């Protein structure tokens, strides 16, 4: 799973820090993100919802360059 975040001026927290925070919230470990992608803004659909299709398309080249 990849977690997309819109970072602040100081940038996004590191993935291990985010995972620890999420673990403390109680989800199962398999639901925790394995990757972190910092973006300037989340893509939106025409009605203003997060565009999950575009996020799925965005992850493909990121995985190719990481692998």
PQR file with spaces between the fields and no chain letter, atoms N, CA, C, O and H, PARSE charges and radii, in Angstrom:
ATOM       1  N    UNK     1       0.847   -1.172    0.000 -0.4000 1.5000
ATOM       2  CA   UNK     1       0.000    0.000    0.000 -0.0000 2.0000
ATOM       3  C    UNK     1       0.894    1.237    0.000  0.5500 1.7000
ATOM       4  O    UNK     1       1.936    1.269    0.654 -0.5500 1.4000
ATOM       5  N    UNK     2       0.476    2.226   -0.728 -0.4000 1.5000
ATOM       6  CA   UNK     2       1.210    3.486   -0.797 -0.0000 2.0000
ATOM       7  C    UNK     2       0.367    4.581   -0.157  0.5500 1.7000
ATOM       8  O    UNK     2      -0.825    4.715   -0.435 -0.5500 1.4000
ATOM       9  H    UNK     2      -0.371    2.200   -1.259  0.4000 1.0000
ATOM      10  N    UNK     3       1.007    5.354    0.700 -0.4000 1.5000
ATOM      11  CA   UNK     3       0.344    6.478    1.347 -0.0000 2.0000
ATOM      12  C    UNK     3       0.759    7.749    0.623  0.5500 1.7000
ATOM      13  O    UNK     3       1.939    8.098    0.605 -0.5500 1.4000
ATOM      14  H    UNK     3       1.975    5.245    0.926  0.4000 1.0000
ATOM      15  N    UNK     4      -0.191    8.432    0.035 -0.4000 1.5000
ATOM      16  CA   UNK     4       0.066    9.726   -0.596 -0.0000 2.0000
ATOM      17  C    UNK     4      -0.173   10.808    0.441  0.5500 1.7000
ATOM      18  O    UNK     4      -1.208   10.821    1.107 -0.5500 1.4000
ATOM      19  H    UNK     4      -1.150    8.148    0.050  0.4000 1.0000
ATOM      20  N    UNK     5       0.776   11.706    0.577 -0.4000 1.5000
ATOM      21  CA   UNK     5       0.629   12.801    1.532 -0.0000 2.0000
ATOM      22  C    UNK     5       0.951   14.122    0.856  0.5500 1.7000
ATOM      23  O    UNK     5       1.806   14.207   -0.025 -0.5500 1.4000
ATOM      24  H    UNK     5       1.618   11.695    0.036  0.4000 1.0000
ATOM      25  N    UNK     6       0.246   15.137    1.293 -0.4000 1.5000
ATOM      26  CA   UNK     6       0.554   16.504    0.877 -0.0000 2.0000
ATOM      27  C    UNK     6       1.383   17.085    2.009  0.5500 1.7000
ATOM      28  O    UNK     6       0.869   17.358    3.094 -0.5500 1.4000
ATOM      29  H    UNK     6      -0.448   15.068    2.009  0.4000 1.0000
ATOM      30  N    UNK     7       2.670   17.270    1.746 -0.4000 1.5000
ATOM      31  CA   UNK     7       3.584   17.730    2.790 -0.0000 2.0000
ATOM      32  C    UNK     7       3.411   19.198    3.116  0.5500 1.7000
ATOM      33  O    UNK     7       2.889   19.983    2.324 -0.5500 1.4000
ATOM      34  H    UNK     7       3.087   17.048    0.864  0.4000 1.0000
ATOM      35  N    UNK     8       3.860   19.537    4.292 -0.4000 1.5000
ATOM      36  CA   UNK     8       3.872   20.937    4.713 -0.0000 2.0000
ATOM      37  C    UNK     8       5.192   21.554    4.278  0.5500 1.7000
ATOM      38  O    UNK     8       5.958   20.941    3.534 -0.5500 1.4000
ATOM      39  H    UNK     8       4.283   18.900    4.936  0.4000 1.0000
ATOM      40  N    UNK     9       5.453   22.766    4.743 -0.4000 1.5000
ATOM      41  CA   UNK     9       6.697   23.445    4.386 -0.0000 2.0000
ATOM      42  C    UNK     9       7.917   22.622    4.775  0.5500 1.7000
ATOM      43  O    UNK     9       8.905   22.593    4.042 -0.5500 1.4000
ATOM      44  H    UNK     9       4.831   23.264    5.347  0.4000 1.0000
ATOM      45  N    UNK    10       7.855   21.954    5.925 -0.4000 1.5000
ATOM      46  CA   UNK    10       8.994   21.164    6.379 -0.0000 2.0000
ATOM      47  C    UNK    10       9.027   19.766    5.766  0.5500 1.7000
ATOM      48  O    UNK    10       9.935   18.988    6.061 -0.5500 1.4000
ATOM      49  H    UNK    10       7.052   21.978    6.520  0.4000 1.0000
ATOM      50  N    UNK    11       8.060   19.438    4.925 -0.4000 1.5000
ATOM      51  CA   UNK    11       8.016   18.131    4.278 -0.0000 2.0000
ATOM      52  C    UNK    11       7.226   17.119    5.094  0.5500 1.7000
ATOM      53  O    UNK    11       6.828   17.376    6.231 -0.5500 1.4000
ATOM      54  H    UNK    11       7.323   20.070    4.686  0.4000 1.0000
ATOM      55  N    UNK    12       7.017   15.979    4.490 -0.4000 1.5000
ATOM      56  CA   UNK    12       6.256   14.916    5.145 -0.0000 2.0000
ATOM      57  C    UNK    12       7.131   14.205    6.168  0.5500 1.7000
ATOM      58  O    UNK    12       8.348   14.128    5.995 -0.5500 1.4000
ATOM      59  H    UNK    12       7.340   15.770    3.567  0.4000 1.0000
ATOM      60  N    UNK    13       6.529   13.687    7.229 -0.4000 1.5000
ATOM      61  CA   UNK    13       7.301   12.893    8.182 -0.0000 2.0000
ATOM      62  C    UNK    13       7.819   11.630    7.493  0.5500 1.7000
ATOM      63  O    UNK    13       7.224   11.176    6.516 -0.5500 1.4000
ATOM      64  H    UNK    13       5.541   13.749    7.370  0.4000 1.0000
ATOM      65  N    UNK    14       8.903   11.064    7.981 -0.4000 1.5000
ATOM      66  CA   UNK    14       9.415    9.830    7.377 -0.0000 2.0000
ATOM      67  C    UNK    14       8.436    8.672    7.560  0.5500 1.7000
ATOM      68  O    UNK    14       7.658    8.649    8.513 -0.5500 1.4000
ATOM      69  H    UNK    14       9.386   11.433    8.775  0.4000 1.0000
ATOM      70  N    UNK    15       8.486    7.722    6.644 -0.4000 1.5000
ATOM      71  CA   UNK    15       7.561    6.585    6.668 -0.0000 2.0000
ATOM      72  C    UNK    15       7.593    5.827    7.992  0.5500 1.7000
ATOM      73  O    UNK    15       6.521    5.507    8.506 -0.5500 1.4000
ATOM      74  H    UNK    15       9.118    7.742    5.870  0.4000 1.0000
ATOM      75  N    UNK    16       8.753    5.519    8.578 -0.4000 1.5000
ATOM      76  CA   UNK    16       8.731    4.795    9.861 -0.0000 2.0000
ATOM      77  C    UNK    16       7.972    5.552   10.957  0.5500 1.7000
ATOM      78  O    UNK    16       7.280    4.947   11.776 -0.5500 1.4000
ATOM      79  H    UNK    16       9.624    5.779    8.160  0.4000 1.0000
ATOM      80  N    UNK    17       8.109    6.864   10.960 -0.4000 1.5000
ATOM      81  CA   UNK    17       7.386    7.675   11.956 -0.0000 2.0000
ATOM      82  C    UNK    17       5.881    7.603   11.728  0.5500 1.7000
ATOM      83  O    UNK    17       5.110    7.477   12.680 -0.5500 1.4000
ATOM      84  H    UNK    17       8.670    7.355   10.295  0.4000 1.0000
ATOM      85  N    UNK    18       5.467    7.683   10.483 -0.4000 1.5000
ATOM      86  CA   UNK    18       4.041    7.582   10.160 -0.0000 2.0000
ATOM      87  C    UNK    18       3.497    6.201   10.513  0.5500 1.7000
ATOM      88  O    UNK    18       2.390    6.081   11.038 -0.5500 1.4000
ATOM      89  H    UNK    18       6.093    7.786    9.710  0.4000 1.0000
ATOM      90  N    UNK    19       4.275    5.163   10.225 -0.4000 1.5000
ATOM      91  CA   UNK    19       3.833    3.803   10.552 -0.0000 2.0000
ATOM      92  C    UNK    19       3.643    3.638   12.062  0.5500 1.7000
ATOM      93  O    UNK    19       2.663    3.035   12.502 -0.5500 1.4000
ATOM      94  H    UNK    19       5.175    5.260    9.799  0.4000 1.0000
ATOM      95  N    UNK    20       4.582    4.174   12.861 -0.4000 1.5000
ATOM      96  CA   UNK    20       4.449    4.081   14.320 -0.0000 2.0000
ATOM      97  C    UNK    20       3.180    4.799   14.787  0.5500 1.7000
ATOM      98  O    UNK    20       2.446    4.296   15.638 -0.5500 1.4000
ATOM      99  H    UNK    20       5.378    4.664   12.504  0.4000 1.0000
ATOM     100  N    UNK    21       2.937    5.973   14.220 -0.4000 1.5000
ATOM     101  CA   UNK    21       1.731    6.725   14.583 -0.0000 2.0000
ATOM     102  C    UNK    21       0.481    5.906   14.247  0.5500 1.7000
ATOM     103  O    UNK    21      -0.435    5.799   15.062 -0.5500 1.4000
ATOM     104  H    UNK    21       3.533    6.381   13.529  0.4000 1.0000
ATOM     105  N    UNK    22       0.450    5.336   13.052 -0.4000 1.5000
ATOM     106  CA   UNK    22      -0.717    4.566   12.637 -0.0000 2.0000
ATOM     107  C    UNK    22      -0.868    3.296   13.464  0.5500 1.7000
ATOM     108  O    UNK    22      -1.986    2.914   13.808 -0.5500 1.4000
ATOM     109  H    UNK    22       1.194    5.423   12.389  0.4000 1.0000
ATOM     110  N    UNK    23       0.242    2.637   13.789 -0.4000 1.5000
ATOM     111  CA   UNK    23       0.175    1.432   14.623 -0.0000 2.0000
ATOM     112  C    UNK    23      -0.484    1.730   15.956  0.5500 1.7000
ATOM     113  O    UNK    23      -1.246    0.915   16.475 -0.5500 1.4000
ATOM     114  H    UNK    23       1.151    2.947   13.510  0.4000 1.0000
ATOM     115  N    UNK    24      -0.191    2.896   16.508 -0.4000 1.5000
ATOM     116  CA   UNK    24      -0.789    3.283   17.786 -0.0000 2.0000
ATOM     117  C    UNK    24      -2.296    3.513   17.675  0.5500 1.7000
ATOM     118  O    UNK    24      -3.007    3.495   18.680 -0.5500 1.4000
ATOM     119  H    UNK    24       0.428    3.558   16.086  0.4000 1.0000
ATOM     120  N    UNK    25      -2.779    3.729   16.450 -0.4000 1.5000
ATOM     121  CA   UNK    25      -4.212    3.953   16.234 -0.0000 2.0000
ATOM     122  C    UNK    25      -4.993    2.649   16.174  0.5500 1.7000
ATOM     123  O    UNK    25      -6.221    2.659   16.265 -0.5500 1.4000
ATOM     124  H    UNK    25      -2.201    3.743   15.634  0.4000 1.0000
ATOM     125  N    UNK    26      -4.288    1.514   16.021 -0.4000 1.5000
ATOM     126  CA   UNK    26      -4.948    0.227   16.114 -0.0000 2.0000
ATOM     127  C    UNK    26      -5.227   -0.572   14.860  0.5500 1.7000
ATOM     128  O    UNK    26      -5.791   -1.658   14.991 -0.5500 1.4000
ATOM     129  H    UNK    26      -3.291    1.506   15.947  0.4000 1.0000
ATOM     130  N    UNK    27      -4.884   -0.137   13.645 -0.4000 1.5000
ATOM     131  CA   UNK    27      -5.202   -0.993   12.494 -0.0000 2.0000
ATOM     132  C    UNK    27      -4.281   -2.215   12.449  0.5500 1.7000
ATOM     133  O    UNK    27      -3.209   -2.218   13.054 -0.5500 1.4000
ATOM     134  H    UNK    27      -4.425    0.746   13.539  0.4000 1.0000
ATOM     135  N    UNK    28      -4.702   -3.228   11.741 -0.4000 1.5000
ATOM     136  CA   UNK    28      -3.866   -4.416   11.549 -0.0000 2.0000
ATOM     137  C    UNK    28      -2.592   -4.021   10.800  0.5500 1.7000
ATOM     138  O    UNK    28      -2.610   -3.102    9.981 -0.5500 1.4000
ATOM     139  H    UNK    28      -5.572   -3.226   11.249  0.4000 1.0000
ATOM     140  N    UNK    29      -1.500   -4.710   11.081 -0.4000 1.5000
ATOM     141  CA   UNK    29      -0.205   -4.359   10.471 -0.0000 2.0000
ATOM     142  C    UNK    29      -0.253   -4.430    8.944  0.5500 1.7000
ATOM     143  O    UNK    29       0.403   -3.637    8.268 -0.5500 1.4000
ATOM     144  H    UNK    29      -1.486   -5.457   11.747  0.4000 1.0000
ATOM     145  N    UNK    30      -1.033   -5.387    8.389 -0.4000 1.5000
ATOM     146  CA   UNK    30      -1.066   -5.513    6.932 -0.0000 2.0000
ATOM     147  C    UNK    30      -1.741   -4.317    6.267  0.5500 1.7000
ATOM     148  O    UNK    30      -1.632   -4.142    5.053 -0.5500 1.4000
ATOM     149  H    UNK    30      -1.566   -6.031    8.938  0.4000 1.0000
ATOM     150  N    UNK    31      -2.430   -3.502    7.042 -0.4000 1.5000
ATOM     151  CA   UNK    31      -3.083   -2.315    6.494 -0.0000 2.0000
ATOM     152  C    UNK    31      -2.186   -1.081    6.513  0.5500 1.7000
ATOM     153  O    UNK    31      -2.587   -0.026    6.020 -0.5500 1.4000
ATOM     154  H    UNK    31      -2.518   -3.644    8.028  0.4000 1.0000
ATOM     155  N    UNK    32      -0.986   -1.189    7.069 -0.4000 1.5000
ATOM     156  CA   UNK    32      -0.076   -0.052    7.143 -0.0000 2.0000
ATOM     157  C    UNK    32       0.628    0.161    5.805  0.5500 1.7000
ATOM     158  O    UNK    32       0.896   -0.805    5.092 -0.5500 1.4000
ATOM     159  H    UNK    32      -0.660   -2.046    7.469  0.4000 1.0000
ATOM     160  N    UNK    33       0.927    1.400    5.459 -0.4000 1.5000
ATOM     161  CA   UNK    33       1.571    1.673    4.169 -0.0000 2.0000
ATOM     162  C    UNK    33       2.999    1.133    4.120  0.5500 1.7000
ATOM     163  O    UNK    33       3.723    1.134    5.115 -0.5500 1.4000
ATOM     164  H    UNK    33       0.709    2.185    6.039  0.4000 1.0000
ATOM     165  N    UNK    34       3.377    0.671    2.931 -0.4000 1.5000
ATOM     166  CA   UNK    34       4.736    0.193    2.681 -0.0000 2.0000
ATOM     167  C    UNK    34       5.567    1.261    1.980  0.5500 1.7000
ATOM     168  O    UNK    34       6.797    1.216    1.996 -0.5500 1.4000
ATOM     169  H    UNK    34       2.788    0.670    2.122  0.4000 1.0000
ATOM     170  N    UNK    35       4.887    2.211    1.372 -0.4000 1.5000
ATOM     171  CA   UNK    35       5.551    3.274    0.626 -0.0000 2.0000
ATOM     172  C    UNK    35       4.910    4.613    0.989  0.5500 1.7000
ATOM     173  O    UNK    35       3.776    4.686    1.461 -0.5500 1.4000
ATOM     174  H    UNK    35       3.888    2.247    1.359  0.4000 1.0000
ATOM     175  N    UNK    36       5.686    5.661    0.746 -0.4000 1.5000
ATOM     176  CA   UNK    36       5.216    7.013    1.004 -0.0000 2.0000
ATOM     177  C    UNK    36       5.513    7.857   -0.229  0.5500 1.7000
ATOM     178  O    UNK    36       6.645    7.882   -0.712 -0.5500 1.4000
ATOM     179  H    UNK    36       6.607    5.601    0.362  0.4000 1.0000
ATOM     180  N    UNK    37       4.508    8.538   -0.730 -0.4000 1.5000
ATOM     181  CA   UNK    37       4.685    9.423   -1.875 -0.0000 2.0000
ATOM     182  C    UNK    37       4.203   10.813   -1.483  0.5500 1.7000
ATOM     183  O    UNK    37       3.023   11.020   -1.198 -0.5500 1.4000
ATOM     184  H    UNK    37       3.589    8.518   -0.338  0.4000 1.0000
ATOM     185  N    UNK    38       5.129   11.753   -1.475 -0.4000 1.5000
ATOM     186  CA   UNK    38       4.764   13.133   -1.157 -0.0000 2.0000
ATOM     187  C    UNK    38       4.428   13.862   -2.448  0.5500 1.7000
ATOM     188  O    UNK    38       5.213   13.859   -3.396 -0.5500 1.4000
ATOM     189  H    UNK    38       6.087   11.585   -1.707  0.4000 1.0000
ATOM     190  N    UNK    39       3.271   14.479   -2.477 -0.4000 1.5000
ATOM     191  CA   UNK    39       2.808   15.194   -3.663 -0.0000 2.0000
ATOM     192  C    UNK    39       2.393   16.613   -3.267  0.5500 1.7000
ATOM     193  O    UNK    39       2.034   16.852   -2.114 -0.5500 1.4000
ATOM     194  H    UNK    39       2.634   14.481   -1.707  0.4000 1.0000
ATOM     195  N    UNK    40       2.440   17.556   -4.213 -0.4000 1.5000
ATOM     196  CA   UNK    40       2.044   18.925   -3.889 -0.0000 2.0000
ATOM     197  C    UNK    40       0.548   19.064   -3.615  0.5500 1.7000
ATOM     198  O    UNK    40       0.131   19.928   -2.845 -0.5500 1.4000
ATOM     199  H    UNK    40       2.732   17.362   -5.150  0.4000 1.0000
ATOM     200  N    UNK    41      -0.255   18.210   -4.249 -0.4000 1.5000
ATOM     201  CA   UNK    41      -1.709   18.223   -4.043 -0.0000 2.0000
ATOM     202  C    UNK    41      -2.268   16.889   -4.519  0.5500 1.7000
ATOM     203  O    UNK    41      -1.705   16.257   -5.414 -0.5500 1.4000
ATOM     204  H    UNK    41       0.084   17.508   -4.875  0.4000 1.0000
ATOM     205  N    UNK    42      -3.364   16.466   -3.924 -0.4000 1.5000
ATOM     206  CA   UNK    42      -4.019   15.237   -4.380 -0.0000 2.0000
ATOM     207  C    UNK    42      -4.855   15.548   -5.614  0.5500 1.7000
ATOM     208  O    UNK    42      -5.496   16.597   -5.678 -0.5500 1.4000
ATOM     209  H    UNK    42      -3.821   16.979   -3.197  0.4000 1.0000
ATOM     210  N    UNK    43      -4.855   14.636   -6.604 -0.4000 1.5000
ATOM     211  CA   UNK    43      -5.705   14.868   -7.777 -0.0000 2.0000
ATOM     212  C    UNK    43      -7.170   14.732   -7.389  0.5500 1.7000
ATOM     213  O    UNK    43      -7.535   13.888   -6.570 -0.5500 1.4000
ATOM     214  H    UNK    43      -4.334   13.784   -6.551  0.4000 1.0000
ATOM     215  N    UNK    44      -7.991   15.566   -7.982 -0.4000 1.5000
ATOM     216  CA   UNK    44      -9.417   15.562   -7.667 -0.0000 2.0000
ATOM     217  C    UNK    44     -10.251   15.252   -8.898  0.5500 1.7000
ATOM     218  O    UNK    44      -9.863   15.565  -10.023 -0.5500 1.4000
ATOM     219  H    UNK    44      -7.694   16.251   -8.647  0.4000 1.0000
ATOM     220  N    UNK    45     -11.404   14.632   -8.668 -0.4000 1.5000
ATOM     221  CA   UNK    45     -12.355   14.398   -9.747 -0.0000 2.0000
ATOM     222  C    UNK    45     -13.117   15.689  -10.025  0.5500 1.7000
ATOM     223  O    UNK    45     -12.904   16.699   -9.354 -0.5500 1.4000
ATOM     224  H    UNK    45     -11.719   14.378   -7.754  0.4000 1.0000
ATOM     225  N    UNK    46     -13.996   15.654  -11.005 -0.4000 1.5000
ATOM     226  CA   UNK    46     -14.787   16.829  -11.364 -0.0000 2.0000
ATOM     227  C    UNK    46     -15.705   17.286  -10.217  0.5500 1.7000
ATOM     228  O    UNK    46     -16.082   18.456  -10.149 -0.5500 1.4000
ATOM     229  H    UNK    46     -14.170   14.834  -11.550  0.4000 1.0000
ATOM     230  N    UNK    47     -16.059   16.357   -9.319 -0.4000 1.5000
ATOM     231  CA   UNK    47     -16.937   16.720   -8.207 -0.0000 2.0000
ATOM     232  C    UNK    47     -16.160   16.998   -6.918  0.5500 1.7000
ATOM     233  O    UNK    47     -16.761   17.184   -5.860 -0.5500 1.4000
ATOM     234  H    UNK    47     -15.753   15.406   -9.374  0.4000 1.0000
ATOM     235  N    UNK    48     -14.832   17.026   -7.003 -0.4000 1.5000
ATOM     236  CA   UNK    48     -14.017   17.415   -5.866 -0.0000 2.0000
ATOM     237  C    UNK    48     -13.567   16.298   -4.938  0.5500 1.7000
ATOM     238  O    UNK    48     -13.018   16.572   -3.870 -0.5500 1.4000
ATOM     239  H    UNK    48     -14.344   16.874   -7.862  0.4000 1.0000
ATOM     240  N    UNK    49     -13.788   15.038   -5.324 -0.4000 1.5000
ATOM     241  CA   UNK    49     -13.327   13.916   -4.506 -0.0000 2.0000
ATOM     242  C    UNK    49     -11.916   13.521   -4.945  0.5500 1.7000
ATOM     243  O    UNK    49     -11.501   13.828   -6.062 -0.5500 1.4000
ATOM     244  H    UNK    49     -14.234   14.816   -6.191  0.4000 1.0000
ATOM     245  N    UNK    50     -11.184   12.844   -4.066 -0.4000 1.5000
ATOM     246  CA   UNK    50      -9.856   12.362   -4.419 -0.0000 2.0000
ATOM     247  C    UNK    50      -9.976   11.395   -5.589  0.5500 1.7000
ATOM     248  O    UNK    50     -10.779   10.463   -5.553 -0.5500 1.4000
ATOM     249  H    UNK    50     -11.521   12.595   -3.158  0.4000 1.0000
ATOM     250  N    UNK    51      -9.176   11.621   -6.625 -0.4000 1.5000
ATOM     251  CA   UNK    51      -9.219   10.803   -7.842 -0.0000 2.0000
ATOM     252  C    UNK    51      -8.329    9.578   -7.659  0.5500 1.7000
ATOM     253  O    UNK    51      -7.129    9.634   -7.928 -0.5500 1.4000
ATOM     254  H    UNK    51      -8.523   12.378   -6.655  0.4000 1.0000
ATOM     255  N    UNK    52      -8.910    8.480   -7.205 -0.4000 1.5000
ATOM     256  CA   UNK    52      -8.162    7.262   -6.930 -0.0000 2.0000
ATOM     257  C    UNK    52      -7.618    6.624   -8.199  0.5500 1.7000
ATOM     258  O    UNK    52      -6.572    5.976   -8.162 -0.5500 1.4000
ATOM     259  H    UNK    52      -9.885    8.435   -6.986  0.4000 1.0000
ATOM     260  N    UNK    53      -8.306    6.795   -9.317 -0.4000 1.5000
ATOM     261  CA   UNK    53      -7.827    6.247  -10.587 -0.0000 2.0000
ATOM     262  C    UNK    53      -6.500    6.906  -10.963  0.5500 1.7000
ATOM     263  O    UNK    53      -5.558    6.220  -11.358 -0.5500 1.4000
ATOM     264  H    UNK    53      -9.155    7.321   -9.347  0.4000 1.0000
ATOM     265  N    UNK    54      -6.425    8.205  -10.846 -0.4000 1.5000
ATOM     266  CA   UNK    54      -5.176    8.909  -11.171 -0.0000 2.0000
ATOM     267  C    UNK    54      -4.068    8.557  -10.196  0.5500 1.7000
ATOM     268  O    UNK    54      -2.903    8.499  -10.588 -0.5500 1.4000
ATOM     269  H    UNK    54      -7.191    8.763  -10.525  0.4000 1.0000
ATOM     270  N    UNK    55      -4.401    8.322   -8.939 -0.4000 1.5000
ATOM     271  CA   UNK    55      -3.380    7.890   -7.983 -0.0000 2.0000
ATOM     272  C    UNK    55      -2.843    6.511   -8.357  0.5500 1.7000
ATOM     273  O    UNK    55      -1.638    6.276   -8.271 -0.5500 1.4000
ATOM     274  H    UNK    55      -5.348    8.369   -8.621  0.4000 1.0000
ATOM     275  N    UNK    56      -3.719    5.600   -8.769 -0.4000 1.5000
ATOM     276  CA   UNK    56      -3.270    4.269   -9.198 -0.0000 2.0000
ATOM     277  C    UNK    56      -2.386    4.374  -10.435  0.5500 1.7000
ATOM     278  O    UNK    56      -1.405    3.641  -10.560 -0.5500 1.4000
ATOM     279  H    UNK    56      -4.698    5.791   -8.838  0.4000 1.0000
ATOM     280  N    UNK    57      -2.724    5.278  -11.345 -0.4000 1.5000
ATOM     281  CA   UNK    57      -1.897    5.474  -12.540 -0.0000 2.0000
ATOM     282  C    UNK    57      -0.554    6.094  -12.166  0.5500 1.7000
ATOM     283  O    UNK    57       0.463    5.793  -12.790 -0.5500 1.4000
ATOM     284  H    UNK    57      -3.521    5.874  -11.243  0.4000 1.0000
ATOM     285  N    UNK    58      -0.543    6.948  -11.163 -0.4000 1.5000
ATOM     286  CA   UNK    58       0.676    7.628  -10.738 -0.0000 2.0000
ATOM     287  C    UNK    58       1.666    6.658  -10.078  0.5500 1.7000
ATOM     288  O    UNK    58       2.877    6.837  -10.203 -0.5500 1.4000
ATOM     289  H    UNK    58      -1.369    7.193  -10.656  0.4000 1.0000
ATOM     290  N    UNK    59       1.171    5.653   -9.392 -0.4000 1.5000
ATOM     291  CA   UNK    59       2.057    4.760   -8.656 -0.0000 2.0000
ATOM     292  C    UNK    59       2.871    3.860   -9.578  0.5500 1.7000
ATOM     293  O    UNK    59       3.972    3.447   -9.212 -0.5500 1.4000
ATOM     294  H    UNK    59       0.187    5.507   -9.290  0.4000 1.0000
ATOM     295  N    UNK    60       2.360    3.551  -10.752 -0.4000 1.5000
ATOM     296  CA   UNK    60       3.061    2.633  -11.663 -0.0000 2.0000
ATOM     297  C    UNK    60       4.464    3.120  -11.997  0.5500 1.7000
ATOM     298  O    UNK    60       5.414    2.368  -11.781 -0.5500 1.4000
ATOM     299  H    UNK    60       1.466    3.887  -11.048  0.4000 1.0000
ATOM     300  N    UNK    61       4.653    4.342  -12.515 -0.4000 1.5000
ATOM     301  CA   UNK    61       6.026    4.786  -12.802 -0.0000 2.0000
ATOM     302  C    UNK    61       6.885    4.912  -11.544  0.5500 1.7000
ATOM     303  O    UNK    61       8.099    4.720  -11.606 -0.5500 1.4000
ATOM     304  H    UNK    61       3.881    4.953  -12.690  0.4000 1.0000
ATOM     305  N    UNK    62       6.273    5.230  -10.412 -0.4000 1.5000
ATOM     306  CA   UNK    62       7.043    5.329   -9.158 -0.0000 2.0000
ATOM     307  C    UNK    62       7.610    3.962   -8.772  0.5500 1.7000
ATOM     308  O    UNK    62       8.745    3.860   -8.306 -0.5500 1.4000
ATOM     309  H    UNK    62       5.287    5.386  -10.362  0.4000 1.0000
ATOM     310  N    UNK    63       6.801    2.906   -8.972 -0.4000 1.5000
ATOM     311  CA   UNK    63       7.266    1.553   -8.653 -0.0000 2.0000
ATOM     312  C    UNK    63       8.341    1.102   -9.634  0.5500 1.7000
ATOM     313  O    UNK    63       9.285    0.410   -9.253 -0.5500 1.4000
ATOM     314  H    UNK    63       5.879    2.988   -9.350  0.4000 1.0000
ATOM     315  N    UNK    64       8.198    1.492  -10.888 -0.4000 1.5000
ATOM     316  CA   UNK    64       9.192    1.097  -11.904 -0.0000 2.0000
ATOM     317  C    UNK    64      10.551    1.738  -11.616  0.5500 1.7000
ATOM     318  O    UNK    64      11.584    1.089  -11.776 -0.5500 1.4000
ATOM     319  H    UNK    64       7.432    2.054  -11.197  0.4000 1.0000
ATOM     320  N    UNK    65      10.559    2.995  -11.197 -0.4000 1.5000
ATOM     321  CA   UNK    65      11.830    3.662  -10.928 -0.0000 2.0000
ATOM     322  C    UNK    65      12.427    3.208   -9.606  0.5500 1.7000
ATOM     323  O    UNK    65      13.643    3.270   -9.424 -0.5500 1.4000
ATOM     324  H    UNK    65       9.719    3.522  -11.067  0.4000 1.0000
ATOM     325  N    UNK    66      11.582    2.750   -8.672 -0.4000 1.5000
ATOM     326  CA   UNK    66      12.077    2.305   -7.368 -0.0000 2.0000
ATOM     327  C    UNK    66      12.618    0.879   -7.440  0.5500 1.7000
ATOM     328  O    UNK    66      13.479    0.504   -6.644 -0.5500 1.4000
ATOM     329  H    UNK    66      10.594    2.701   -8.820  0.4000 1.0000
ATOM     330  N    UNK    67      12.122    0.086   -8.383 -0.4000 1.5000
ATOM     331  CA   UNK    67      12.441   -1.330   -8.421 -0.0000 2.0000
ATOM     332  C    UNK    67      13.609   -1.647   -9.252  0.5500 1.7000
ATOM     333  O    UNK    67      13.985   -2.813   -9.368 -0.5500 1.4000
ATOM     334  H    UNK    67      11.422    0.391   -9.029  0.4000 1.0000
